[in-house]
Amino acid sequence: MEVLIDDSLLIKRYINGDEKALETLINRHNQRISGFIYSKVNDRDITEDIFQDTFIKVIRTLKRGTYSEEGKFLPWVMRIAHNLIIDHFRKTSRMPMFEGSDSFNIFSFVSDDRLNIEKQLIKDQIDCDLNLLIEELPEDQKQVLLMRIYKDMSFKEISEITGVSINTALGRMRYALINLRKIIDKNNIVLTN
């Protein structure tokens, strides 16, 4: 019976010169990563290219010694693959372009239902990044923003539910967007191309 060696141990072995350890890692996660890439690009050759590029980046990071064990190996590799998929769409000019830098543009994009697979991929990433950013807002601002953007409530409805005046609800929304913009700028986050 073969003992399953933990990813982190295989990484340590590879960094210490055991090439077979990387092969084991690739074989272990091959199907998951390939399947993920293919589900986004729908092309076997492009999937293969992106898969190869993903592991070239993985190898470079491991060889440089800049890989940190904070996250698990698979989510880290998936994130690299995800970024390479976005790069692929950018290069082939099939990346959706968004005008302007007003905060509302971010959200008008989030609620667009007519998305093809490339746009859906970008949308998923933006949704994920936005949710993390929104979590950093003060509770009252976060509450108004979520009600307005994700639940499509009017400021009148928001004021009734939260028990504040319409002007206070509007003010909280304004501050939420200002703070969101500050968080985005502070972290050098690119939400649109």
C-alpha positions as CSV (number, residue, x, y, z in Angstrom):
1,M,0.0,0.0,0.0
2,E,1.4,3.3,-1.1
3,V,1.6,6.0,1.6
4,L,0.3,9.4,0.4
5,I,3.0,12.0,0.9
6,D,1.7,15.5,1.9
7,D,2.1,18.3,-0.7
8,S,4.3,20.4,1.6
9,L,6.7,17.5,2.1
10,L,6.9,16.9,-1.7
11,I,7.7,20.7,-2.1
12,K,10.5,20.5,0.5
13,R,11.9,17.4,-1.3
14,Y,11.8,19.1,-4.7
15,I,13.5,22.3,-3.3
16,N,16.2,20.0,-1.9
17,G,16.9,18.5,-5.3
18,D,14.4,15.6,-5.6
19,E,13.0,16.1,-9.2
20,K,10.7,13.1,-8.8
21,A,8.8,15.0,-6.0
22,L,7.7,17.6,-8.5
23,E,6.5,14.9,-10.9
24,T,4.4,13.4,-8.1
25,L,2.9,16.8,-7.4
26,I,2.1,17.4,-11.1
27,N,0.5,14.0,-11.5
28,R,-1.5,14.4,-8.3
29,H,-3.1,17.6,-9.4
30,N,-2.9,17.3,-13.2
31,Q,-6.6,16.5,-13.7
32,R,-7.9,19.2,-11.4
33,I,-5.7,21.9,-12.9
34,S,-6.2,20.8,-16.5
35,G,-9.9,20.5,-16.0
36,F,-10.1,24.0,-14.5
37,I,-8.1,25.5,-17.4
38,Y,-10.1,23.7,-20.1
39,S,-13.4,24.7,-18.5
40,K,-12.3,28.4,-19.1
41,V,-10.6,28.2,-22.6
42,N,-12.4,25.2,-24.2
43,D,-9.4,24.3,-26.3
44,R,-7.1,21.3,-25.6
45,D,-3.9,23.0,-27.1
46,I,-4.4,26.2,-25.2
47,T,-5.1,24.2,-22.1
48,E,-1.8,22.3,-22.5
49,D,0.1,25.6,-23.1
50,I,-1.4,27.3,-20.0
51,F,-0.8,24.1,-18.0
52,Q,2.9,24.1,-19.0
53,D,3.3,27.8,-18.3
54,T,1.7,27.4,-14.9
55,F,4.2,24.8,-13.9
56,I,7.1,26.8,-15.3
57,K,6.0,29.6,-12.9
58,V,5.6,27.1,-10.1
59,I,9.2,25.7,-10.7
60,R,10.7,29.2,-10.9
61,T,9.0,30.3,-7.7
62,L,10.1,27.1,-5.9
63,K,13.7,27.3,-7.2
64,R,13.9,31.0,-6.2
65,G,12.8,30.0,-2.7
66,T,10.0,32.6,-2.7
67,Y,7.1,30.1,-2.2
68,S,5.5,30.5,1.2
69,E,3.6,27.7,2.9
70,E,0.9,30.1,4.0
71,G,-1.6,28.8,1.5
72,K,-2.0,25.2,0.3
73,F,-0.2,24.2,-2.8
74,L,-3.2,23.5,-5.0
75,P,-5.1,26.8,-4.5
76,W,-1.7,28.6,-5.1
77,V,-1.2,26.7,-8.4
78,M,-4.9,27.3,-9.4
79,R,-4.4,31.1,-8.8
80,I,-1.3,31.0,-11.1
81,A,-3.3,29.1,-13.8
82,H,-6.2,31.6,-13.4
83,N,-3.9,34.6,-13.9
84,L,-2.4,32.9,-17.0
85,I,-5.9,32.3,-18.4
86,I,-6.6,36.0,-18.0
87,D,-3.3,36.9,-19.7
88,H,-4.2,34.6,-22.5
89,F,-7.5,36.4,-23.1
90,R,-5.8,39.8,-22.8
91,K,-3.3,38.7,-25.5
92,T,-5.9,37.4,-27.8
93,S,-7.9,40.7,-27.3
94,R,-10.9,38.8,-26.2
95,M,-10.7,40.5,-22.8
96,P,-13.7,42.7,-22.0
97,M,-12.7,46.3,-21.8
98,F,-14.4,48.7,-19.3
99,E,-14.4,52.5,-19.7
100,G,-13.6,55.0,-17.0
101,S,-12.5,54.5,-13.4
102,D,-15.6,55.5,-11.5
103,S,-16.4,53.1,-8.7
104,F,-19.9,52.5,-10.0
105,N,-18.4,51.0,-13.1
106,I,-17.1,48.1,-11.1
107,F,-20.6,47.3,-9.9
108,S,-22.4,47.9,-13.2
109,F,-20.1,45.1,-14.5
110,V,-20.9,42.8,-11.6
111,S,-24.6,42.8,-12.4
112,D,-24.2,42.2,-16.2
113,D,-25.9,38.9,-17.0
114,R,-25.0,38.7,-20.7
115,L,-21.5,37.3,-20.1
116,N,-19.7,34.8,-22.2
117,I,-17.1,32.5,-20.7
118,E,-14.1,34.9,-20.8
119,K,-16.2,37.7,-19.2
120,Q,-17.5,35.2,-16.7
121,L,-14.0,34.3,-15.7
122,I,-13.0,37.9,-15.2
123,K,-16.4,38.6,-13.4
124,D,-15.8,35.7,-11.0
125,Q,-12.3,37.1,-10.1
126,I,-13.7,40.6,-9.7
127,D,-16.5,39.3,-7.5
128,C,-14.0,37.4,-5.4
129,D,-11.7,40.4,-5.1
130,L,-14.5,42.8,-4.4
131,N,-16.0,40.6,-1.7
132,L,-12.6,40.6,0.1
133,L,-12.4,44.4,-0.3
134,I,-15.9,45.0,0.9
135,E,-15.1,43.0,4.1
136,E,-12.6,45.7,5.0
137,L,-15.3,48.4,5.1
138,P,-16.9,49.6,8.3
139,E,-20.0,47.6,9.1
140,D,-22.5,50.4,8.4
141,Q,-21.0,51.2,5.0
142,K,-20.7,47.5,4.1
143,Q,-24.4,47.0,5.0
144,V,-25.6,49.8,2.8
145,L,-23.3,48.9,-0.1
146,L,-24.4,45.2,-0.1
147,M,-28.1,46.1,0.1
148,R,-27.7,48.6,-2.8
149,I,-25.5,46.7,-5.1
150,Y,-26.3,43.0,-4.5
151,K,-29.9,43.2,-3.3
152,D,-30.8,46.2,-5.7
153,M,-32.6,48.0,-2.9
154,S,-33.6,51.7,-3.2
155,F,-32.2,54.1,-0.7
156,K,-35.7,54.5,0.7
157,E,-35.8,50.7,1.4
158,I,-32.3,50.8,2.9
159,S,-33.2,53.7,5.2
160,E,-36.3,51.9,6.4
161,I,-34.5,48.6,7.1
162,T,-31.5,50.2,8.8
163,G,-33.5,52.8,10.6
164,V,-31.5,55.8,9.4
165,S,-32.5,58.7,7.1
166,I,-32.2,58.5,3.4
167,N,-29.4,61.1,3.5
168,T,-27.5,59.0,6.0
169,A,-27.9,55.9,3.8
170,L,-26.7,57.9,0.8
171,G,-23.8,59.3,2.8
172,R,-22.8,55.8,3.9
173,M,-22.9,54.6,0.3
174,R,-20.7,57.5,-0.8
175,Y,-18.2,56.8,2.0
176,A,-18.2,53.1,1.2
177,L,-17.3,53.8,-2.4
178,I,-14.6,56.4,-1.4
179,N,-13.2,53.9,1.1
180,L,-13.3,51.1,-1.5
181,R,-11.4,53.2,-4.0
182,K,-8.8,54.0,-1.3
183,I,-8.4,50.2,-0.5
184,I,-8.1,49.5,-4.2
185,D,-5.5,52.2,-4.7
186,K,-3.6,51.3,-1.5
187,N,-3.3,47.6,-2.6
188,N,-2.7,48.4,-6.3
189,I,-5.6,46.2,-7.2
190,V,-6.6,46.2,-10.9
191,L,-10.3,45.4,-11.2
192,T,-10.6,46.4,-14.8
193,N,-8.2,46.2,-17.7
